Amino acid sequence: MAKLFHPELSYKLVGLAFDVFNKTGFGMSEKFYQKAFAETLRKENIPFKRECMISKDYGGSKTARWFLDFVVDDKIVLELKVRPRFGYTDIKQVVEYLKVAGYQLAILIYFTRDGVKYRRILKPAQN
């Protein structure tokens, strides 16, 4: 049986995404949802960092850098999107974040016309 990483916190985060959506509705920008989610995390006293930069070195120089929407409680990468459905490029992006940053779990949350959609993404096993 696969291990479930950070179940209580991850369920809480998904619930908060529904709260944000229920209060704001559909049609806002991604930045708006990020700010609203950050305010909700503050009110819930859940520690987080926003727009965390991570980078990958190769040959002694930084070859790439990314900005994560949120790192929650130094455990979970949280990415928010405003799109109609999950896309391969978004999932691939989050997997890359997990590989580079070393976290085990990411939650990809989409604010859609039909409500909140989410996917838990685990760091792939290293060969």
Helices and strands as residue ranges (DSSP letters): H 7-24, H 30-43, E 48-58, E 61-72, E 76-81, H 88-101, E 105-112, E 115-122
